[in-house]
Amino acid sequence: MQEASHGERRLCARLRLDDTAADALLSAMRAGDSSCAAVVLTPLAPPEYVPPFPCEDMSAVPWLPPRVHVPQMGEGIQKPTAYEDYRRGLYYVLDLSSCWESAALGVVPPPMRSLDLCAAPGGKSMLMAARYLPQNHTANEVNAARRGILRQNLELSGMPNVTVTGLRPDQWAAAGELFDLLLVDAPCSGQSLLCKGIRNPGCLGSAMVNGNAKRQKGILLAATRCAAPGAHLLYSTCTYDPDENEKVMAYILKRVPGWEAVEVPVLTPFCSGLADFPAYRLLPHHGFGAGGFCCLLRKNN
Ligand SMILES: C[S@@+](CC[C@H](N)C(=O)[O-])C[C@H]1O[C@@H](n2cnc3c(N)ncnc32)[C@H](O)[C@@H]1O
């Protein structure tokens, strides 16, 4: 195997990977072929709807969220985006690791008011709506161009009771303790993009990781101020570095009183060894897409 770069060695050391796991991660980063397409049915698709393409049997995967299917891929098989049902908005296409990140919602009761603070292009809001139809959902995106795409995607999906906004997290914080579910799918260094074959220069370096960790802490501090008593907050990223994941969660748990991390039994096989609270990480060699991190918090008072 080609010698590891400084950034690659640094990441494997920080993740405390043994030689086998480190080789698997570096191979996946270099091959860039770990994407795994999944589709989530939108509210437009009736309960009996079946996608018009062959799907993998995922019945043995306990964490698979409801209304998520994994299309079979291979020579001669059309991509799920090639079908009329996709253009009509009956399903939305995303990486299976995004679906894995949303599995933690399985232990969250249906919310009355929910806020997706970093929502574009809409995947996490779609996954939430596949589990429980929103009562009163706000999909927020600070970036205007991305907000336009988010609006289009949500409109096409027929999601009811949703408002699209473009406030900064600190502006939301000033609005008060409104929400009983917060989704923070944070902007991050995106190290998993390498495993999808997407160039991402600098993503393994400390400058990018530290800059993102600082921004993530700011977004999360604001999010905790929007939470009603008993609220849940699902934090997720598509990057591997502990500084943007376990350490960000540890910072919030220490800094903001009254919050705890919640165990998600279906994610036990993915439990992170880098935290002394329940937190979960997916790596490409697990075979469910390019990987990511998630941690579910609950506000106790
Ligand atoms: C990982 S993406 C969200 C993906 C989305 N949740 C989905 O599942 O489709 C992170 C989003 O955070 C937005 N963002 C960037 N900086 C931000 C900030 N300071 N506060 C809130 N959101 C920010 C980005 O524009 C981007 O759309």
The ligand as a Gaussian input file, in Angstrom:
#p B3LYP/6-31G(d) Opt

LIG

0 1
 C      -24.089000      19.179000       5.860000
 S      -24.955000      20.438000       5.133000
 C      -26.606000      20.042000       5.538000
 C      -27.182000      18.904000       4.779000
 C      -28.678000      18.701000       5.022000
 N      -28.964000      18.600000       6.437000
 C      -29.232000      17.493000       4.315000
 O      -29.374000      16.438000       4.955000
 O      -29.541000      17.574000       3.122000
 C      -24.650000      21.790000       6.184000
 C      -25.412000      23.055000       5.855000
 O      -25.071000      24.056000       6.839000
 C      -25.066000      25.326000       6.201000
 N      -24.209000      26.253000       7.003000
 C      -22.986000      26.735000       6.707000
 N      -22.555000      27.575000       7.667000
 C      -23.534000      27.630000       8.586000
 C      -23.688000      28.334000       9.807000
 N      -22.729000      29.132000      10.281000
 N      -24.831000      28.170000      10.487000
 C      -25.813000      27.346000      10.031000
 N      -25.714000      26.640000       8.884000
 C      -24.596000      26.787000       8.176000
 C      -24.516000      25.048000       4.825000
 O      -24.923000      26.053000       3.922000
 C      -25.087000      23.667000       4.515000
 O      -26.258000      23.779000       3.744000

